[in-house]
């Protein structure tokens, strides 16, 4: 080992943020409004995403970023999963 050499931890990336299925019409309309505000998409696109859940909203994030995104989206009433499991991502619709 080289003296006085700092070692930095590896940045762990590869995390995905997944929107889980939405139950109930009222919840769907609230989440659609939140998706429209967050992603600047049309109502039709938001409803399409909700109808095709589970859907990967973000991919290849650093662990810390993924949990920050989850916290923000959860404030809109969304059921969000954060994972780095490729099998779980494979089962999801991708945007």
C-alpha positions in Angstrom: 0.0 0.0 0.0 1.2 3.5 -0.9 1.5 5.7 2.2 -0.6 8.9 2.3 -2.8 7.6 -0.6 -6.5 8.2 0.0 -8.9 5.5 -1.1 -12.3 6.6 -2.1 -15.3 4.3 -2.0 -16.6 3.1 -5.3 -19.8 4.9 -6.4 -22.4 2.2 -6.5 -24.6 2.8 -9.5 -27.2 0.7 -11.4 -30.2 1.5 -9.3 -33.6 1.9 -10.8 -36.8 3.7 -9.6 -39.9 1.8 -10.3 -43.6 2.9 -10.2 -45.7 0.1 -8.8 -49.3 -0.7 -9.9 -51.9 1.9 -8.8 -55.2 0.8 -7.3 -58.3 2.9 -7.5 -59.5 5.6 -9.9 -58.9 8.5 -7.4 -55.3 7.4 -6.8 -54.7 7.1 -10.6 -55.9 10.6 -11.2 -53.8 12.0 -8.4 -50.7 10.2 -9.5 -51.3 11.2 -13.2 -51.3 14.8 -12.1 -48.1 14.4 -10.2 -46.4 12.6 -13.2 -47.6 15.5 -15.5 -46.1 18.1 -13.2 -42.9 16.1 -12.6 -42.0 15.0 -16.1 -43.8 17.7 -18.2 -45.8 15.0 -20.1 -49.3 15.0 -21.4 -52.3 13.5 -19.6 -52.5 10.7 -22.2 -48.8 9.8 -21.6 -49.3 9.8 -17.8 -52.3 7.5 -18.0 -50.4 5.2 -20.4 -47.6 4.9 -17.8 -50.1 4.2 -15.0 -51.8 1.6 -17.1 -48.5 -0.2 -17.9 -47.2 -0.4 -14.3 -44.8 -1.6 -13.0 -42.8 0.9 -15.0 -39.1 1.9 -14.7 -39.1 5.7 -14.4 -35.3 6.1 -13.8 -32.4 3.8 -14.5 -28.7 3.6 -13.7 -28.8 6.0 -10.7 -26.4 6.1 -7.8 -27.9 4.6 -4.6 -28.3 8.0 -2.9 -29.9 9.6 -6.0 -32.4 6.8 -6.3 -33.6 7.2 -2.7 -33.8 11.0 -3.1 -36.0 10.5 -6.2 -38.1 7.9 -4.3 -38.6 10.4 -1.5 -39.8 13.1 -3.9 -42.1 10.9 -5.9 -43.6 9.3 -2.7 -44.7 12.8 -1.7 -47.1 12.6 -4.6 -48.7 9.4 -3.3 -46.8 7.0 -5.6 -45.9 3.5 -4.5 -42.2 3.5 -5.5 -39.6 0.7 -5.4 -35.9 1.2 -5.6 -33.8 -1.8 -6.8 -30.6 -2.8 -8.4 -32.0 -6.3 -9.1 -31.9 -6.9 -12.9 -34.6 -9.6 -12.7 -37.0 -7.2 -11.1 -36.3 -4.6 -13.7 -36.8 -7.1 -16.5 -40.4 -7.6 -15.4 -41.1 -3.9 -15.8 -42.3 -1.7 -18.6 -39.6 0.9 -19.6 -40.2 4.5 -20.5 
